[in-house]
């Protein structure tokens, strides 16, 4: 598997489980459980929407980076790896978006 920034960030997030919560924002999020992590992810998603529709490209880039970080935190909290998510995405490559959605609805 290719070592990407998302892979490296996921490893860093995983390592934060062993840090003291007063020293690590990530640890505080993880200690809050999936509800806290998911809520923060949702807040970041809204900020991406706002940046996309009403702010600069730089703001959108920054908010998108925050969103990816918080997605990785949610995945770590649930024990799902970024590799597993990318495998799903890879399996959809070359498939029409409409066909892929229809196939998921049948499951």
Number of C-alpha atoms within 10 A of each C-alpha: 5 6 7 9 9 14 16 11 16 21 15 12 22 18 12 18 18 10 13 11 15 8 10 15 13 21 20 18 21 23 14 13 13 17 13 16 24 19 13 18 21 15 12 21 19 14 19 22 14 14 19 16 10 11 12 11 11 10 16 19 14 14 21 19 14 16 21 16 19 24 21 23 26 24 20 20 23 13 10 13 17 18 14 11 12 11 12 11 10 11 11 14 11 8 11 10 11 8 11 14 12 11 10 8 8 6 5
